Amino acid sequence: MSAGNVEITARANGPLLVSGMVVVRSADGEILKETEKCALCRCGHSQGKPFCDGSHKTAGFEAP
């Protein structure tokens, strides 16, 4: 994977949107996803952590 620009945007009351070529790894170093776009959970309610599954909507998560 070549180095490039990665952008992370916090959505109001939602996930962190990541764009740019990234590798998402588990705590033990396993590659979970190699992608150019993904949404990472920040509410803590996702059943697919670290990825967002939309649970923030039903959980009433609020953040700027």
N, CA, C and O atoms as a Maestro MAE file, in Angstrom:
{
 s_m_m2io_version
 :::
 2.0.0
}

f_m_ct {
 s_m_title
 :::
 protein
 m_atom[256] {
  # First column is atom index #
  i_m_mmod_type
  r_m_x_coord
  r_m_y_coord
  r_m_z_coord
  i_m_residue_number
  s_m_chain_name
  s_m_pdb_residue_name
  s_m_pdb_atom_name
  i_m_atomic_number
  :::
  1 25 0.848 -1.174 0.000 1 A "MET " " N  " 7
  2 3 0.000 0.000 0.000 1 A "MET " " CA " 6
  3 2 0.890 1.233 0.000 1 A "MET " " C  " 6
  4 15 1.815 1.330 0.807 1 A "MET " " O  " 8
  5 25 0.628 2.154 -0.877 2 A "SER " " N  " 7
  6 3 1.423 3.375 -0.937 2 A "SER " " CA " 6
  7 2 0.832 4.426 -0.009 2 A "SER " " C  " 6
  8 15 -0.373 4.455 0.238 2 A "SER " " O  " 8
  9 25 1.710 5.289 0.501 3 A "ALA " " N  " 7
  10 3 1.264 6.358 1.384 3 A "ALA " " CA " 6
  11 2 0.484 7.374 0.571 3 A "ALA " " C  " 6
  12 15 0.808 7.631 -0.588 3 A "ALA " " O  " 8
  13 25 -0.528 7.942 1.167 4 A "GLY " " N  " 7
  14 3 -1.346 8.945 0.502 4 A "GLY " " CA " 6
  15 2 -2.124 9.713 1.535 4 A "GLY " " C  " 6
  16 15 -1.926 9.540 2.738 4 A "GLY " " O  " 8
  17 25 -3.003 10.554 1.066 5 A "ASN " " N  " 7
  18 3 -3.822 11.342 1.970 5 A "ASN " " CA " 6
  19 2 -4.951 10.495 2.534 5 A "ASN " " C  " 6
  20 15 -5.647 9.788 1.806 5 A "ASN " " O  " 8
  21 25 -5.112 10.582 3.822 6 A "VAL " " N  " 7
  22 3 -6.224 9.928 4.504 6 A "VAL " " CA " 6
  23 2 -7.001 11.029 5.209 6 A "VAL " " C  " 6
  24 15 -6.416 11.891 5.865 6 A "VAL " " O  " 8
  25 25 -8.310 10.995 5.071 7 A "GLU " " N  " 7
  26 3 -9.162 11.994 5.700 7 A "GLU " " CA " 6
  27 2 -10.128 11.295 6.635 7 A "GLU " " C  " 6
  28 15 -10.739 10.289 6.274 7 A "GLU " " O  " 8
  29 25 -10.263 11.837 7.845 8 A "ILE " " N  " 7
  30 3 -11.207 11.303 8.824 8 A "ILE " " CA " 6
  31 2 -12.166 12.423 9.196 8 A "ILE " " C  " 6
  32 15 -11.752 13.497 9.632 8 A "ILE " " O  " 8
  33 25 -13.458 12.153 9.015 9 A "THR " " N  " 7
  34 3 -14.492 13.146 9.292 9 A "THR " " CA " 6
  35 2 -15.456 12.587 10.324 9 A "THR " " C  " 6
  36 15 -16.030 11.515 10.132 9 A "THR " " O  " 8
  37 25 -15.633 13.320 11.425 10 A "ALA " " N  " 7
  38 3 -16.613 12.924 12.438 10 A "ALA " " CA " 6
  39 2 -17.976 13.429 12.005 10 A "ALA " " C  " 6
  40 15 -18.176 14.634 11.847 10 A "ALA " " O  " 8
  41 25 -18.909 12.514 11.813 11 A "ARG " " N  " 7
  42 3 -20.282 12.886 11.467 11 A "ARG " " CA " 6
  43 2 -21.028 13.263 12.741 11 A "ARG " " C  " 6
  44 15 -20.906 12.584 13.760 11 A "ARG " " O  " 8
  45 25 -21.791 14.331 12.685 12 A "ALA " " N  " 7
  46 3 -22.590 14.724 13.844 12 A "ALA " " CA " 6
  47 2 -23.505 13.563 14.228 12 A "ALA " " C  " 6
  48 15 -24.256 13.060 13.393 12 A "ALA " " O  " 8
  49 25 -23.443 13.145 15.472 13 A "ASN " " N  " 7
  50 3 -24.265 12.052 16.000 13 A "ASN " " CA " 6
  51 2 -24.073 10.746 15.240 13 A "ASN " " C  " 6
  52 15 -24.988 9.925 15.179 13 A "ASN " " O  " 8
  53 25 -22.906 10.548 14.666 14 A "GLY " " N  " 7
  54 3 -22.665 9.352 13.872 14 A "GLY " " CA " 6
  55 2 -21.214 8.890 13.912 14 A "GLY " " C  " 6
  56 15 -20.465 9.244 14.823 14 A "GLY " " O  " 8
  57 25 -20.827 8.102 12.923 15 A "PRO " " N  " 7
  58 3 -19.516 7.462 12.918 15 A "PRO " " CA " 6
  59 2 -18.395 8.398 12.456 15 A "PRO " " C  " 6
  60 15 -18.627 9.548 12.084 15 A "PRO " " O  " 8
  61 25 -17.181 7.863 12.494 16 A "LEU " " N  " 7
  62 3 -16.036 8.501 11.870 16 A "LEU " " CA " 6
  63 2 -15.956 7.960 10.454 16 A "LEU " " C  " 6
  64 15 -15.838 6.750 10.260 16 A "LEU " " O  " 8
  65 25 -16.017 8.837 9.464 17 A "LEU " " N  " 7
  66 3 -15.894 8.422 8.072 17 A "LEU " " CA " 6
  67 2 -14.433 8.545 7.676 17 A "LEU " " C  " 6
  68 15 -13.829 9.607 7.823 17 A "LEU " " O  " 8
  69 25 -13.871 7.461 7.176 18 A "VAL " " N  " 7
  70 3 -12.464 7.424 6.786 18 A "VAL " " CA " 6
  71 2 -12.402 7.259 5.276 18 A "VAL " " C  " 6
  72 15 -13.034 6.363 4.717 18 A "VAL " " O  " 8
  73 25 -11.636 8.128 4.615 19 A "SER " " N  " 7
  74 3 -11.438 7.988 3.172 19 A "SER " " CA " 6
  75 2 -9.962 8.124 2.862 19 A "SER " " C  " 6
  76 15 -9.243 8.888 3.506 19 A "SER " " O  " 8
  77 25 -9.525 7.380 1.878 20 A "GLY " " N  " 7
  78 3 -8.116 7.269 1.534 20 A "GLY " " CA " 6
  79 2 -7.721 5.819 1.759 20 A "GLY " " C  " 6
  80 15 -8.409 5.109 2.491 20 A "GLY " " O  " 8
  81 25 -6.670 5.373 1.173 21 A "MET " " N  " 7
  82 3 -6.284 3.967 1.302 21 A "MET " " CA " 6
  83 2 -5.823 3.676 2.724 21 A "MET " " C  " 6
  84 15 -4.805 4.202 3.173 21 A "MET " " O  " 8
  85 25 -6.579 2.831 3.436 22 A "VAL " " N  " 7
  86 3 -6.267 2.497 4.826 22 A "VAL " " CA " 6
  87 2 -6.338 0.989 5.051 22 A "VAL " " C  " 6
  88 15 -7.009 0.255 4.325 22 A "VAL " " O  " 8
  89 25 -5.629 0.566 6.072 23 A "VAL " " N  " 7
  90 3 -5.712 -0.807 6.557 23 A "VAL " " CA " 6
  91 2 -6.225 -0.714 7.986 23 A "VAL " " C  " 6
  92 15 -5.623 -0.033 8.816 23 A "VAL " " O  " 8
  93 25 -7.323 -1.387 8.281 24 A "VAL " " N  " 7
  94 3 -7.890 -1.430 9.631 24 A "VAL " " CA " 6
  95 2 -7.474 -2.763 10.235 24 A "VAL " " C  " 6
  96 15 -7.741 -3.824 9.670 24 A "VAL " " O  " 8
  97 25 -6.816 -2.699 11.395 25 A "ARG " " N  " 7
  98 3 -6.310 -3.904 12.064 25 A "ARG " " CA " 6
  99 2 -6.973 -4.086 13.428 25 A "ARG " " C  " 6
  100 15 -7.364 -3.118 14.081 25 A "ARG " " O  " 8
  101 25 -7.088 -5.338 13.838 26 A "SER " " N  " 7
  102 3 -7.592 -5.657 15.178 26 A "SER " " CA " 6
  103 2 -6.479 -5.394 16.188 26 A "SER " " C  " 6
  104 15 -5.348 -5.082 15.813 26 A "SER " " O  " 8
  105 25 -6.805 -5.520 17.455 27 A "ALA " " N  " 7
  106 3 -5.820 -5.294 18.517 27 A "ALA " " CA " 6
  107 2 -4.629 -6.248 18.421 27 A "ALA " " C  " 6
  108 15 -3.523 -5.907 18.840 27 A "ALA " " O  " 8
  109 25 -4.855 -7.439 17.871 28 A "ASP " " N  " 7
  110 3 -3.748 -8.395 17.744 28 A "ASP " " CA " 6
  111 2 -3.044 -8.314 16.385 28 A "ASP " " C  " 6
  112 15 -2.204 -9.156 16.068 28 A "ASP " " O  " 8
  113 25 -3.387 -7.303 15.590 29 A "GLY " " N  " 7
  114 3 -2.691 -7.066 14.336 29 A "GLY " " CA " 6
  115 2 -3.318 -7.694 13.106 29 A "GLY " " C  " 6
  116 15 -2.822 -7.496 11.997 29 A "GLY " " O  " 8
  117 25 -4.396 -8.445 13.273 30 A "GLU " " N  " 7
  118 3 -5.073 -9.069 12.127 30 A "GLU " " CA " 6
  119 2 -5.695 -7.991 11.242 30 A "GLU " " C  " 6
  120 15 -6.330 -7.063 11.742 30 A "GLU " " O  " 8
  121 25 -5.513 -8.115 9.943 31 A "ILE " " N  " 7
  122 3 -6.127 -7.170 9.020 31 A "ILE " " CA " 6
  123 2 -7.616 -7.462 8.926 31 A "ILE " " C  " 6
  124 15 -8.028 -8.554 8.535 31 A "ILE " " O  " 8
  125 25 -8.418 -6.460 9.293 32 A "LEU " " N  " 7
  126 3 -9.869 -6.591 9.222 32 A "LEU " " CA " 6
  127 2 -10.395 -6.113 7.881 32 A "LEU " " C  " 6
  128 15 -11.366 -6.657 7.355 32 A "LEU " " O  " 8
  129 25 -9.744 -5.086 7.328 33 A "LYS " " N  " 7
  130 3 -10.210 -4.532 6.062 33 A "LYS " " CA " 6
  131 2 -9.128 -3.662 5.453 33 A "LYS " " C  " 6
  132 15 -8.475 -2.886 6.150 33 A "LYS " " O  " 8
  133 25 -8.942 -3.794 4.149 34 A "GLU " " N  " 7
  134 3 -8.121 -2.877 3.372 34 A "GLU " " CA " 6
  135 2 -9.088 -2.194 2.421 34 A "GLU " " C  " 6
  136 15 -9.737 -2.854 1.610 34 A "GLU " " O  " 8
  137 25 -9.183 -0.877 2.518 35 A "THR " " N  " 7
  138 3 -10.237 -0.176 1.794 35 A "THR " " CA " 6
  139 2 -9.881 1.272 1.534 35 A "THR " " C  " 6
  140 15 -8.917 1.801 2.086 35 A "THR " " O  " 8
  141 25 -10.669 1.899 0.692 36 A "GLU " " N  " 7
  142 3 -10.524 3.331 0.458 36 A "GLU " " CA " 6
  143 2 -11.578 4.135 1.211 36 A "GLU " " C  " 6
  144 15 -11.469 5.356 1.314 36 A "GLU " " O  " 8
  145 25 -12.599 3.457 1.738 37 A "LYS " " N  " 7
  146 3 -13.654 4.133 2.505 37 A "LYS " " CA " 6
  147 2 -14.214 3.189 3.549 37 A "LYS " " C  " 6
  148 15 -14.443 2.010 3.279 37 A "LYS " " O  " 8
  149 25 -14.431 3.718 4.747 38 A "CYS " " N  " 7
  150 3 -15.131 2.943 5.771 38 A "CYS " " CA " 6
  151 2 -15.690 3.897 6.817 38 A "CYS " " C  " 6
  152 15 -15.294 5.060 6.889 38 A "CYS " " O  " 8
  153 25 -16.606 3.393 7.618 39 A "ALA " " N  " 7
  154 3 -17.202 4.148 8.711 39 A "ALA " " CA " 6
  155 2 -16.881 3.402 10.003 39 A "ALA " " C  " 6
  156 15 -17.203 2.223 10.148 39 A "ALA " " O  " 8
  157 25 -16.245 4.099 10.934 40 A "LEU " " N  " 7
  158 3 -15.853 3.495 12.203 40 A "LEU " " CA " 6
  159 2 -16.788 3.960 13.321 40 A "LEU " " C  " 6
  160 15 -17.112 5.142 13.432 40 A "LEU " " O  " 8
  161 25 -17.209 3.007 14.135 41 A "CYS " " N  " 7
  162 3 -18.126 3.281 15.239 41 A "CYS " " CA " 6
  163 2 -17.457 4.178 16.277 41 A "CYS " " C  " 6
  164 15 -16.287 3.996 16.615 41 A "CYS " " O  " 8
  165 25 -18.211 5.137 16.770 42 A "ARG " " N  " 7
  166 3 -17.748 5.900 17.927 42 A "ARG " " CA " 6
  167 2 -18.794 5.971 19.024 42 A "ARG " " C  " 6
  168 15 -18.578 6.626 20.043 42 A "ARG " " O  " 8
  169 25 -19.935 5.298 18.827 43 A "CYS " " N  " 7
  170 3 -20.971 5.297 19.861 43 A "CYS " " CA " 6
  171 2 -20.811 4.126 20.826 43 A "CYS " " C  " 6
  172 15 -21.303 4.175 21.953 43 A "CYS " " O  " 8
  173 25 -20.120 3.068 20.381 44 A "GLY " " N  " 7
  174 3 -19.922 1.897 21.223 44 A "GLY " " CA " 6
  175 2 -21.018 0.851 21.136 44 A "GLY " " C  " 6
  176 15 -20.934 -0.176 21.810 44 A "GLY " " O  " 8
  177 25 -22.044 1.079 20.327 45 A "HIS " " N  " 7
  178 3 -23.177 0.151 20.259 45 A "HIS " " CA " 6
  179 2 -23.154 -0.791 19.058 45 A "HIS " " C  " 6
  180 15 -23.976 -1.705 18.989 45 A "HIS " " O  " 8
  181 25 -22.246 -0.596 18.121 46 A "SER " " N  " 7
  182 3 -22.201 -1.418 16.914 46 A "SER " " CA " 6
  183 2 -21.934 -2.881 17.250 46 A "SER " " C  " 6
  184 15 -21.108 -3.191 18.109 46 A "SER " " O  " 8
  185 25 -22.639 -3.770 16.569 47 A "GLN " " N  " 7
  186 3 -22.388 -5.204 16.718 47 A "GLN " " CA " 6
  187 2 -21.227 -5.647 15.837 47 A "GLN " " C  " 6
  188 15 -20.787 -6.793 15.924 47 A "GLN " " O  " 8
  189 25 -20.727 -4.751 14.988 48 A "GLY " " N  " 7
  190 3 -19.637 -5.079 14.073 48 A "GLY " " CA " 6
  191 2 -18.401 -4.239 14.318 48 A "GLY " " C  " 6
  192 15 -17.679 -3.913 13.376 48 A "GLY " " O  " 8
  193 25 -18.140 -3.879 15.587 49 A "LYS " " N  " 7
  194 3 -16.995 -3.037 15.911 49 A "LYS " " CA " 6
  195 2 -15.729 -3.590 15.272 49 A "LYS " " C  " 6
  196 15 -15.547 -4.807 15.242 49 A "LYS " " O  " 8
  197 25 -14.868 -2.754 14.774 50 A "PRO " " N  " 7
  198 3 -14.839 -1.308 14.922 50 A "PRO " " CA " 6
  199 2 -15.662 -0.567 13.877 50 A "PRO " " C  " 6
  200 15 -15.631 0.663 13.825 50 A "PRO " " O  " 8
  201 25 -16.393 -1.295 13.048 51 A "PHE " " N  " 7
  202 3 -17.145 -0.658 11.974 51 A "PHE " " CA " 6
  203 2 -18.550 -0.263 12.431 51 A "PHE " " C  " 6
  204 15 -19.150 -0.929 13.275 51 A "PHE " " O  " 8
  205 25 -19.056 0.814 11.870 52 A "CYS " " N  " 7
  206 3 -20.394 1.302 12.181 52 A "CYS " " CA " 6
  207 2 -21.442 0.414 11.513 52 A "CYS " " C  " 6
  208 15 -21.295 0.026 10.354 52 A "CYS " " O  " 8
  209 25 -22.494 0.100 12.252 53 A "ASP " " N  " 7
  210 3 -23.614 -0.652 11.665 53 A "ASP " " CA " 6
  211 2 -24.926 0.128 11.769 53 A "ASP " " C  " 6
  212 15 -26.003 -0.422 11.536 53 A "ASP " " O  " 8
  213 25 -24.829 1.411 12.121 54 A "GLY " " N  " 7
  214 3 -26.015 2.260 12.222 54 A "GLY " " CA " 6
  215 2 -26.669 2.250 13.591 54 A "GLY " " C  " 6
  216 15 -27.700 2.896 13.782 54 A "GLY " " O  " 8
  217 25 -26.095 1.533 14.546 55 A "SER " " N  " 7
  218 3 -26.684 1.430 15.880 55 A "SER " " CA " 6
  219 2 -26.792 2.776 16.601 55 A "SER " " C  " 6
  220 15 -27.613 2.930 17.505 55 A "SER " " O  " 8
  221 25 -25.974 3.740 16.208 56 A "HIS " " N  " 7
  222 3 -26.014 5.059 16.852 56 A "HIS " " CA " 6
  223 2 -27.397 5.697 16.735 56 A "HIS " " C  " 6
  224 15 -27.792 6.489 17.591 56 A "HIS " " O  " 8
  225 25 -28.127 5.355 15.686 57 A "LYS " " N  " 7
  226 3 -29.451 5.934 15.466 57 A "LYS " " CA " 6
  227 2 -30.429 5.473 16.530 57 A "LYS " " C  " 6
  228 15 -31.138 6.295 17.110 57 A "LYS " " O  " 8
  229 25 -30.484 4.167 16.800 58 A "THR " " N  " 7
  230 3 -31.423 3.652 17.783 58 A "THR " " CA " 6
  231 2 -30.940 3.875 19.219 58 A "THR " " C  " 6
  232 15 -31.740 3.891 20.154 58 A "THR " " O  " 8
  233 25 -29.629 4.045 19.384 59 A "ALA " " N  " 7
  234 3 -29.073 4.266 20.726 59 A "ALA " " CA " 6
  235 2 -29.212 5.709 21.167 59 A "ALA " " C  " 6
  236 15 -29.023 6.021 22.343 59 A "ALA " " O  " 8
  237 25 -29.540 6.596 20.232 60 A "GLY " " N  " 7
  238 3 -29.671 8.002 20.577 60 A "GLY " " CA " 6
  239 2 -28.331 8.689 20.816 60 A "GLY " " C  " 6
  240 15 -28.253 9.661 21.567 60 A "GLY " " O  " 8
  241 25 -27.286 8.187 20.182 61 A "PHE " " N  " 7
  242 3 -25.946 8.756 20.334 61 A "PHE " " CA " 6
  243 2 -25.927 10.207 19.886 61 A "PHE " " C  " 6
  244 15 -26.427 10.543 18.812 61 A "PHE " " O  " 8
  245 25 -25.343 11.068 20.719 62 A "GLU " " N  " 7
  246 3 -25.224 12.473 20.371 62 A "GLU " " CA " 6
  247 2 -23.799 12.943 20.585 62 A "GLU " " C  " 6
  248 15 -23.229 12.764 21.661 62 A "GLU " " O  " 8
  249 25 -23.234 13.537 19.565 63 A "ALA " " N  " 7
  250 3 -21.899 14.126 19.625 63 A "ALA " " CA " 6
  251 2 -21.779 15.106 18.471 63 A "ALA " " C  " 6
  252 15 -22.385 14.903 17.418 63 A "ALA " " O  " 8
  253 25 -21.011 16.155 18.656 64 A "PRO " " N  " 7
  254 3 -20.865 17.136 17.575 64 A "PRO " " CA " 6
  255 2 -20.153 16.543 16.364 64 A "PRO " " C  " 6
  256 15 -19.950 17.236 15.367 64 A "PRO " " O  " 8
  :::
 }
 m_bond[255] {
  # First column is bond index #
  i_m_from
  i_m_to
  i_m_order
  :::
  1 1 2 1
  2 2 3 1
  3 3 4 2
  4 3 5 1
  5 5 6 1
  6 6 7 1
  7 7 8 2
  8 7 9 1
  9 9 10 1
  10 10 11 1
  11 11 12 2
  12 11 13 1
  13 13 14 1
  14 14 15 1
  15 15 16 2
  16 15 17 1
  17 17 18 1
  18 18 19 1
  19 19 20 2
  20 19 21 1
  21 21 22 1
  22 22 23 1
  23 23 24 2
  24 23 25 1
  25 25 26 1
  26 26 27 1
  27 27 28 2
  28 27 29 1
  29 29 30 1
  30 30 31 1
  31 31 32 2
  32 31 33 1
  33 33 34 1
  34 34 35 1
  35 35 36 2
  36 35 37 1
  37 37 38 1
  38 38 39 1
  39 39 40 2
  40 39 41 1
  41 41 42 1
  42 42 43 1
  43 43 44 2
  44 43 45 1
  45 45 46 1
  46 46 47 1
  47 47 48 2
  48 47 49 1
  49 49 50 1
  50 50 51 1
  51 51 52 2
  52 51 53 1
  53 53 54 1
  54 54 55 1
  55 55 56 2
  56 55 57 1
  57 57 58 1
  58 58 59 1
  59 59 60 2
  60 59 61 1
  61 61 62 1
  62 62 63 1
  63 63 64 2
  64 63 65 1
  65 65 66 1
  66 66 67 1
  67 67 68 2
  68 67 69 1
  69 69 70 1
  70 70 71 1
  71 71 72 2
  72 71 73 1
  73 73 74 1
  74 74 75 1
  75 75 76 2
  76 75 77 1
  77 77 78 1
  78 78 79 1
  79 79 80 2
  80 79 81 1
  81 81 82 1
  82 82 83 1
  83 83 84 2
  84 83 85 1
  85 85 86 1
  86 86 87 1
  87 87 88 2
  88 87 89 1
  89 89 90 1
  90 90 91 1
  91 91 92 2
  92 91 93 1
  93 93 94 1
  94 94 95 1
  95 95 96 2
  96 95 97 1
  97 97 98 1
  98 98 99 1
  99 99 100 2
  100 99 101 1
  101 101 102 1
  102 102 103 1
  103 103 104 2
  104 103 105 1
  105 105 106 1
  106 106 107 1
  107 107 108 2
  108 107 109 1
  109 109 110 1
  110 110 111 1
  111 111 112 2
  112 111 113 1
  113 113 114 1
  114 114 115 1
  115 115 116 2
  116 115 117 1
  117 117 118 1
  118 118 119 1
  119 119 120 2
  120 119 121 1
  121 121 122 1
  122 122 123 1
  123 123 124 2
  124 123 125 1
  125 125 126 1
  126 126 127 1
  127 127 128 2
  128 127 129 1
  129 129 130 1
  130 130 131 1
  131 131 132 2
  132 131 133 1
  133 133 134 1
  134 134 135 1
  135 135 136 2
  136 135 137 1
  137 137 138 1
  138 138 139 1
  139 139 140 2
  140 139 141 1
  141 141 142 1
  142 142 143 1
  143 143 144 2
  144 143 145 1
  145 145 146 1
  146 146 147 1
  147 147 148 2
  148 147 149 1
  149 149 150 1
  150 150 151 1
  151 151 152 2
  152 151 153 1
  153 153 154 1
  154 154 155 1
  155 155 156 2
  156 155 157 1
  157 157 158 1
  158 158 159 1
  159 159 160 2
  160 159 161 1
  161 161 162 1
  162 162 163 1
  163 163 164 2
  164 163 165 1
  165 165 166 1
  166 166 167 1
  167 167 168 2
  168 167 169 1
  169 169 170 1
  170 170 171 1
  171 171 172 2
  172 171 173 1
  173 173 174 1
  174 174 175 1
  175 175 176 2
  176 175 177 1
  177 177 178 1
  178 178 179 1
  179 179 180 2
  180 179 181 1
  181 181 182 1
  182 182 183 1
  183 183 184 2
  184 183 185 1
  185 185 186 1
  186 186 187 1
  187 187 188 2
  188 187 189 1
  189 189 190 1
  190 190 191 1
  191 191 192 2
  192 191 193 1
  193 193 194 1
  194 194 195 1
  195 195 196 2
  196 195 197 1
  197 197 198 1
  198 198 199 1
  199 199 200 2
  200 199 201 1
  201 201 202 1
  202 202 203 1
  203 203 204 2
  204 203 205 1
  205 205 206 1
  206 206 207 1
  207 207 208 2
  208 207 209 1
  209 209 210 1
  210 210 211 1
  211 211 212 2
  212 211 213 1
  213 213 214 1
  214 214 215 1
  215 215 216 2
  216 215 217 1
  217 217 218 1
  218 218 219 1
  219 219 220 2
  220 219 221 1
  221 221 222 1
  222 222 223 1
  223 223 224 2
  224 223 225 1
  225 225 226 1
  226 226 227 1
  227 227 228 2
  228 227 229 1
  229 229 230 1
  230 230 231 1
  231 231 232 2
  232 231 233 1
  233 233 234 1
  234 234 235 1
  235 235 236 2
  236 235 237 1
  237 237 238 1
  238 238 239 1
  239 239 240 2
  240 239 241 1
  241 241 242 1
  242 242 243 1
  243 243 244 2
  244 243 245 1
  245 245 246 1
  246 246 247 1
  247 247 248 2
  248 247 249 1
  249 249 250 1
  250 250 251 1
  251 251 252 2
  252 251 253 1
  253 253 254 1
  254 254 255 1
  255 255 256 2
  :::
 }
}
